[in-house]
Amino acid sequence: MATHIKNLSPFERASSENRRVGRVAEQKPLLEASRWLTRERSSINEQHLQICRIPAPTFFEQQRAEWLRGQFESWGWKAKLDRAGNVIASFGENDGTRPFVLSAHLDTVYAPSRPEEVFLSPDGRFIGPGVSDNGAGLAALMALGRILPEIPDLGRLAESTLLVANVGEEGEGNLSGMRYLCRQSASLGGIRAFLVLDGPSTDHITTQALASRRFEITFTGPGGHSWNDSGTPNPVHAISAAISAFSQFVENRTAPERKARLAYNFGIIEGGSSINSIPAAARAKLDLRSEDSLVLEDLSAFLSSAVEAGLERENRGARGARLSAKIKELGARPGGGLPQDSPLLATIRAVDYHLNIRSKADCASTDANIPLSLGLPAVSIGAGGQGGGAHTREEWYQPEGREAGLRRILLILASLLHTDGVEVSARV
């Protein structure tokens, strides 16, 4: 970008950026790409359904990854699976770092047990686990994987973009695929933008990484008969007391210096085998999230206190053997944020202005957490269309409006490439 633009007021800078993006959008390759997206609407929908019918629960994404690798290769990309299981696709002869990373996660919370569980409903919606999160993102990644090589004048953009379908985004995957990608990239400083495609909605730009920590709490004891062994400490009672104490602590937090938003969820509670048996074990899994990493530290510290209180309460009148407890951290997602004056954010805002998309910056937990925590420019955005029922077996996706989302992604990449005066059709 020209040096004098740095001296403009925020309004003048935004106006200049809007004009620049408008000029990029009128370039012949972008206009041709827009026509291609309209023409290939049906084939994009079909590939969306096809990939969602391949089960890919977290930790078991390989079948879907292998299929997608084959698709990229058939479109002219050099594609491989890295040691984490991510699909990595590059175009052209350049084997160095690409300035842009376009990614979408492969895994889903639930997976279809048979292909027929993912289907097209009479009202035009896709129904089935993972069709929105992250079928929408993967379908967009495939659409870009097809259009960039197919339109010769988009050659420079294809050669500048690394396509990544990564593993381990959901649940206890703990962002493992994106962690590995960033850890293995020797020249992260050369990456100008991570564009993460997650879900369908175009009304948000995730610029703030929502930090989280996840724990498993386990109480164990001797167990026994509910009458004959009365007085034996009960792990279910102890874990219930710990959960109650933790919940009351969170509800009573009033310290003015800790006003950041937070959320906690005991998503799994297990224990016992029959109504007349004292359980030998009980466990719970807890998800903690906050916009403030210090709040997470406070909550994590109090979790230990709550578990100790539950243990002491149940062991107080114990006859014989006592309970023991263990807290295991299952994962942690780092926080981070994109500066408000980031060129990446300015470009996206200008693209949304040009396409008449109303969007706002938000905070969420996505694959973008990892590059943002490393101080790298990254956002997570929706891929177009509409969706709902995420993380359920009744998930749905409506492809109407998908083309606007795909044009948005393409124009963002083209505008970023054009920042230094490089035409999208130029060759390396």
C-alpha positions as MATLAB code, in Angstrom:
seq = 'MATHIKNLSPFERASSENRRVGRVAEQKPLLEASRWLTRERSSINEQHLQICRIPAPTFFEQQRAEWLRGQFESWGWKAKLDRAGNVIASFGENDGTRPFVLSAHLDTVYAPSRPEEVFLSPDGRFIGPGVSDNGAGLAALMALGRILPEIPDLGRLAESTLLVANVGEEGEGNLSGMRYLCRQSASLGGIRAFLVLDGPSTDHITTQALASRRFEITFTGPGGHSWNDSGTPNPVHAISAAISAFSQFVENRTAPERKARLAYNFGIIEGGSSINSIPAAARAKLDLRSEDSLVLEDLSAFLSSAVEAGLERENRGARGARLSAKIKELGARPGGGLPQDSPLLATIRAVDYHLNIRSKADCASTDANIPLSLGLPAVSIGAGGQGGGAHTREEWYQPEGREAGLRRILLILASLLHTDGVEVSARV';
ca = [
       0.000    0.000    0.000;
       1.321    3.468   -0.788;
       3.130    5.161    2.099;
       0.987    8.333    2.056;
      -2.132    6.318    2.964;
      -0.711    5.833    6.461;
      -1.114    9.573    7.048;
      -4.821    9.670    6.169;
      -7.606    9.942    8.727;
      -9.522    6.714    9.528;
     -12.419    7.849    7.313;
     -10.100    8.740    4.425;
      -8.206    5.478    4.835;
     -11.450    3.461    4.705;
     -12.623    5.362    1.629;
      -9.306    4.738   -0.100;
      -9.500    1.042    0.760;
     -13.078    0.832   -0.543;
     -12.008    2.334   -3.873;
      -9.035   -0.009   -4.154;
     -11.174   -3.115   -3.507;
     -13.732   -1.836   -6.010;
     -11.035   -1.663   -8.693;
      -9.881   -5.199   -7.893;
     -13.456   -6.492   -8.103;
     -13.771   -5.092  -11.641;
     -10.740   -6.965  -12.951;
     -11.636   -9.454  -15.677;
     -10.550  -12.604  -13.750;
     -12.818  -11.702  -10.815;
     -15.779  -11.070  -13.098;
     -15.163  -14.389  -14.828;
     -14.925  -16.109  -11.437;
     -18.284  -14.658  -10.443;
     -19.868  -16.183  -13.544;
     -18.139  -19.512  -12.797;
     -19.619  -19.630   -9.298;
     -23.117  -19.142  -10.680;
     -22.573  -21.741  -13.383;
     -21.145  -24.353  -10.984;
     -23.756  -23.939   -8.247;
     -25.087  -27.489   -8.580;
     -21.667  -29.153   -8.629;
     -20.596  -27.191   -5.509;
     -23.732  -28.407   -3.729;
     -23.088  -31.991   -4.816;
     -19.500  -31.954   -3.543;
     -20.723  -30.451   -0.278;
     -23.069  -33.400    0.260;
     -20.444  -35.871   -0.887;
     -17.778  -34.828    1.621;
     -20.287  -34.645    4.484;
     -21.277  -38.280    3.834;
     -17.717  -39.361    4.668;
     -17.544  -39.667    8.478;
     -14.840  -37.567   10.137;
     -15.312  -37.429   13.927;
     -12.448  -35.795   15.800;
      -9.349  -38.064   15.819;
     -10.781  -40.138   12.926;
     -10.599  -37.764    9.951;
      -8.315  -39.861    7.711;
     -10.940  -41.251    5.303;
     -12.287  -37.767    4.570;
      -8.749  -36.354    4.365;
      -7.649  -38.964    1.806;
     -10.718  -38.323   -0.329;
     -10.124  -34.574   -0.284;
      -6.437  -34.990   -1.096;
      -7.457  -36.928   -4.215;
      -9.861  -34.149   -5.221;
      -7.178  -31.466   -4.938;
      -4.761  -33.536   -7.016;
      -7.378  -34.023   -9.727;
      -7.676  -30.217   -9.975;
      -3.930  -29.730  -10.449;
      -2.764  -29.069   -6.887;
       0.177  -30.757   -5.196;
      -1.523  -32.273   -2.170;
      -0.296  -34.317    0.780;
      -1.215  -35.354    4.298;
       1.192  -34.081    6.939;
       2.050  -36.019   10.099;
      -0.888  -34.509   11.978;
      -3.325  -35.665    9.274;
      -3.923  -32.232    7.724;
      -4.447  -32.012    3.966;
      -1.980  -29.469    2.540;
      -2.396  -28.335   -1.087;
      -0.163  -25.947   -3.047;
      -0.147  -24.850   -6.681;
       2.726  -24.120   -9.034;
       6.459  -24.732   -8.812;
       7.200  -22.523   -5.827;
       7.884  -24.741   -2.780;
       8.360  -21.860   -0.361;
       5.926  -20.251    2.061;
       2.697  -18.908    0.582;
       1.563  -15.496    1.822;
      -2.032  -16.685    2.335;
      -3.356  -19.715    4.202;
      -6.979  -20.650    3.491;
      -8.198  -23.341    5.872;
     -11.273  -25.279    6.975;
     -11.451  -28.006    9.610;
     -12.232  -31.576    8.585;
     -13.673  -32.937   11.814;
     -17.238  -32.948   13.143;
     -18.752  -33.467   16.588;
     -21.099  -36.162   15.276;
     -20.595  -38.322   12.197;
     -23.095  -40.096    9.952;
     -23.250  -43.843   10.581;
     -24.320  -44.315    6.957;
     -24.316  -41.972    3.922;
     -28.130  -41.700    3.890;
     -28.026  -39.712    7.148;
     -26.845  -36.718    5.109;
     -29.561  -35.802    2.638;
     -31.301  -33.020    0.716;
     -34.711  -32.103    2.183;
     -37.728  -31.032    0.058;
     -37.208  -27.390    1.098;
     -33.681  -27.366   -0.349;
     -31.780  -27.669    2.929;
     -28.974  -30.135    3.572;
     -29.703  -32.199    6.694;
     -27.238  -34.257    8.697;
     -24.327  -34.088   11.137;
     -21.628  -31.647   10.089;
     -23.373  -30.167    7.034;
     -22.993  -26.640    8.404;
     -20.046  -27.003   10.802;
     -17.923  -27.512    8.883;
     -19.406  -28.777    5.644;
     -19.892  -25.151    4.603;
     -16.218  -24.345    5.121;
     -14.983  -27.473    3.357;
     -17.306  -26.899    0.380;
     -15.882  -23.376    0.053;
     -12.329  -24.697    0.248;
     -13.135  -27.147   -2.555;
     -14.794  -24.455   -4.658;
     -11.667  -22.288   -4.382;
      -9.545  -25.360   -5.104;
     -11.400  -25.770   -8.397;
     -11.814  -22.169   -9.531;
      -8.249  -20.922   -8.996;
      -6.590  -23.367  -11.451;
      -9.569  -23.424  -13.817;
      -9.401  -19.702  -14.616;
      -5.879  -19.196  -16.018;
      -5.796  -15.476  -15.176;
      -6.079  -16.343  -11.472;
      -2.722  -18.128  -11.656;
      -0.832  -15.745   -9.364;
      -3.539  -16.018   -6.727;
      -3.424  -19.841   -6.878;
       0.363  -19.764   -6.492;
       0.074  -17.439   -3.491;
      -2.465  -19.509   -1.521;
      -1.945  -22.606    0.610;
      -5.139  -24.643    0.986;
      -5.410  -26.521    4.293;
      -8.072  -28.942    5.502;
      -7.030  -29.501    9.098;
      -7.852  -32.024   11.780;
      -8.658  -31.635   15.467;
     -10.689  -28.427   15.691;
     -13.680  -29.746   17.601;
     -13.875  -30.720   21.265;
     -10.874  -32.532   22.656;
      -9.037  -32.200   19.366;
      -7.674  -29.050   21.031;
      -6.846  -27.382   17.683;
      -4.162  -30.051   17.127;
      -4.101  -29.695   13.339;
      -3.612  -25.926   13.354;
      -1.058  -26.205   16.179;
       0.975  -28.634   14.104;
       0.691  -26.502   10.965;
       1.951  -23.391   12.737;
       4.661  -25.302   14.584;
       6.010  -26.814   11.344;
       5.916  -23.615    9.295;
       9.494  -22.410    9.320;
       8.681  -19.017    7.783;
       5.550  -17.909    9.622;
       6.716  -14.321    9.274;
       6.128  -14.597    5.522;
       2.444  -15.399    5.965;
       0.340  -12.267    5.477;
      -3.033  -13.765    6.363;
      -4.703  -16.850    7.803;
      -8.273  -16.998    6.523;
     -10.171  -19.668    8.477;
     -13.496  -20.827    7.003;
     -15.784  -22.069    9.766;
     -19.535  -22.442    9.295;
     -21.772  -20.467    6.930;
     -22.597  -17.075    8.448;
     -21.063  -14.003    6.783;
     -22.245  -11.570    9.461;
     -19.205  -12.043   11.680;
     -15.449  -11.566   11.462;
     -13.805  -13.397   14.353;
     -10.827  -11.229   15.243;
     -10.576  -12.066   18.958;
      -9.566  -15.563   20.054;
     -11.711  -16.858   22.900;
      -9.403  -18.630   25.350;
     -10.540  -21.875   26.943;
      -9.409  -24.660   29.261;
     -10.914  -28.122   29.639;
     -10.668  -30.486   32.585;
     -11.651  -33.985   33.642;
     -12.381  -34.452   37.358;
     -12.347  -37.985   38.783;
     -13.271  -39.214   42.268;
     -12.487  -42.832   43.178;
     -13.214  -44.980   46.241;
     -13.890  -48.560   47.387;
     -17.596  -48.666   46.446;
     -19.944  -51.116   48.098;
     -23.531  -52.019   48.997;
     -25.899  -49.142   49.661;
     -27.060  -50.666   53.023;
     -24.345  -53.032   54.205;
     -21.579  -50.531   53.461;
     -23.449  -47.425   54.544;
     -20.929  -44.786   55.549;
     -18.528  -45.609   52.748;
     -17.752  -42.326   50.964;
     -19.614  -41.911   47.675;
     -17.778  -40.470   44.622;
     -21.044  -39.266   43.059;
     -21.934  -37.310   46.201;
     -18.426  -35.813   46.267;
     -18.417  -34.761   42.623;
     -21.917  -33.295   43.010;
     -20.717  -31.206   45.953;
     -17.699  -30.023   43.944;
     -19.874  -29.024   40.978;
     -22.281  -27.174   43.267;
     -19.448  -25.300   45.004;
     -17.884  -24.312   41.680;
     -21.207  -23.148   40.240;
     -21.962  -21.007   43.307;
     -18.518  -19.433   43.097;
     -19.033  -18.443   39.449;
     -22.527  -17.063   40.124;
     -21.216  -14.966   43.041;
     -18.245  -13.440   41.206;
     -18.573   -9.689   41.711;
     -14.971   -8.470   41.684;
     -15.009   -5.266   39.557;
     -11.615   -6.025   38.023;
     -12.964   -9.279   36.553;
     -15.865   -8.141   34.396;
     -14.841  -10.055   31.274;
     -17.454  -12.410   29.915;
     -17.039  -16.066   30.875;
     -18.831  -19.379   30.433;
     -18.547  -22.765   32.104;
     -20.165  -26.062   31.236;
     -20.082  -29.468   32.905;
     -20.837  -31.363   29.705;
     -20.323  -34.951   30.900;
     -21.065  -36.490   34.311;
     -20.651  -40.247   34.790;
     -20.664  -42.664   37.706;
     -22.335  -45.673   39.233;
     -23.665  -48.960   37.946;
     -26.877  -49.640   39.923;
     -29.293  -47.858   42.228;
     -28.287  -49.942   45.265;
     -24.516  -49.807   44.813;
     -22.157  -47.150   46.126;
     -20.128  -46.180   43.047;
     -16.415  -46.880   42.964;
     -15.811  -43.898   40.656;
     -17.392  -40.766   39.236;
     -16.085  -38.284   36.718;
     -17.072  -35.030   35.066;
     -15.727  -32.969   32.177;
     -15.683  -29.174   32.406;
     -15.288  -26.556   29.672;
     -14.169  -23.063   30.758;
     -14.116  -20.065   28.394;
     -13.382  -16.378   28.807;
     -12.246  -13.324   26.888;
      -9.715  -12.728   29.703;
      -6.964  -15.295   30.330;
      -6.654  -14.075   33.948;
     -10.292  -15.021   34.550;
      -9.506  -18.522   33.307;
      -6.629  -18.745   35.776;
      -8.953  -17.727   38.622;
     -11.574  -20.293   37.649;
      -9.005  -23.046   37.220;
      -7.586  -22.322   40.679;
     -11.028  -22.391   42.243;
     -11.809  -25.704   40.556;
      -9.044  -27.257   42.657;
     -10.547  -25.702   45.785;
     -14.019  -26.986   44.909;
     -12.727  -30.516   44.339;
     -10.855  -30.428   47.668;
     -14.024  -29.224   49.410;
     -16.095  -32.046   47.864;
     -13.452  -34.574   48.877;
     -13.251  -33.309   52.461;
     -17.025  -33.206   52.839;
     -17.484  -36.822   51.748;
     -14.478  -38.193   53.638;
     -15.445  -36.442   56.894;
     -17.561  -39.323   58.189;
     -15.890  -42.098   56.217;
     -15.728  -45.582   57.704;
     -12.606  -47.337   56.475;
     -11.232  -46.437   53.049;
     -11.452  -42.851   51.862;
     -11.992  -41.191   48.502;
      -9.245  -39.753   46.333;
      -9.581  -37.177   43.554;
      -7.671  -36.189   40.430;
      -7.937  -33.228   38.051;
      -6.601  -33.740   34.525;
      -6.328  -30.906   32.023;
      -7.643  -32.115   28.654;
      -6.692  -29.080   26.632;
      -6.214  -25.340   26.481;
      -6.907  -22.911   23.670;
      -4.832  -19.723   23.765;
      -6.241  -16.235   23.414;
      -5.095  -13.413   21.187;
      -6.452  -10.661   18.991;
      -6.111   -8.916   15.661;
      -5.284   -5.199   15.992;
      -8.108   -2.892   14.962;
      -5.808   -1.170   12.443;
      -4.767   -4.465   10.840;
      -4.547   -4.302    6.996;
      -6.300   -7.694    6.903;
      -9.304   -6.365    8.807;
      -9.364   -3.187    6.701;
      -9.456   -5.278    3.523;
     -12.299   -7.466    4.779;
     -14.338   -4.432    5.814;
     -13.823   -2.896    2.364;
     -14.836   -6.160    0.669;
     -17.981   -6.328    2.798;
     -18.758   -2.707    1.909;
     -18.390   -3.517   -1.789;
     -20.586   -6.651   -1.545;
     -23.116   -4.979    0.772;
     -22.457   -7.532    3.522;
     -23.182   -6.351    7.054;
     -20.636   -7.849    9.401;
     -19.084   -7.103   12.759;
     -16.000   -8.220   14.618;
     -16.580  -10.809   17.336;
     -14.849  -13.151   19.781;
     -14.993  -16.933   19.357;
     -12.954  -20.103   19.738;
     -11.767  -21.292   16.305;
      -8.636  -22.482   14.524;
      -7.681  -18.808   14.264;
      -6.815  -18.945   17.991;
      -3.419  -20.446   17.214;
      -2.043  -17.901   14.705;
      -3.619  -15.036   16.677;
      -1.870  -16.236   19.853;
       1.412  -16.090   17.891;
       0.777  -12.507   16.805;
       0.007  -13.508   13.214;
      -2.762  -11.874   11.140;
      -5.742  -14.239   11.202;
      -9.526  -14.186   11.121;
     -12.293  -16.754   11.028;
     -15.248  -16.059    8.739;
     -18.305  -17.886    7.438;
     -18.370  -19.399    3.961;
     -21.848  -18.275    2.892;
     -25.359  -19.666    3.093;
     -27.278  -20.286    6.308;
     -27.135  -23.013    8.921;
     -28.337  -24.161   12.301;
     -28.380  -27.014   14.796;
     -24.584  -27.129   14.983;
     -23.156  -29.985   17.058;
     -26.381  -32.005   16.807;
     -27.510  -34.827   14.522;
     -30.254  -32.537   13.165;
     -27.797  -29.987   11.815;
     -28.923  -28.187    8.646;
     -27.502  -25.980    5.913;
     -29.308  -23.816    3.360;
     -27.097  -23.119    0.303;
     -29.057  -20.033   -0.758;
     -26.606  -17.145   -0.442;
     -23.523  -19.341   -0.724;
     -22.255  -17.544   -3.840;
     -21.991  -14.226   -1.985;
     -19.820  -15.918    0.637;
     -17.571  -17.473   -2.009;
     -17.218  -14.160   -3.873;
     -16.302  -12.572   -0.563;
     -13.505  -15.095    0.085;
     -12.127  -14.741   -3.432;
     -12.228  -10.937   -3.363;
     -10.516  -10.838    0.041;
      -7.632  -12.949   -1.265;
      -7.392  -11.001   -4.528;
      -7.451   -7.654   -2.688;
      -4.731   -8.794   -0.268;
      -2.581   -9.869   -3.200;
      -3.249   -6.537   -4.919;
      -2.160   -4.520   -1.862;
       1.356   -4.168   -3.242;
       0.126   -3.390   -6.746;
       0.284   -7.012   -7.971;
      -2.397   -8.020  -10.469;
      -4.169  -11.312   -9.674;
      -3.300  -12.555  -13.163;
       0.440  -11.920  -12.855;
       2.818  -14.888  -12.921;
       5.713  -15.582  -10.614;
];
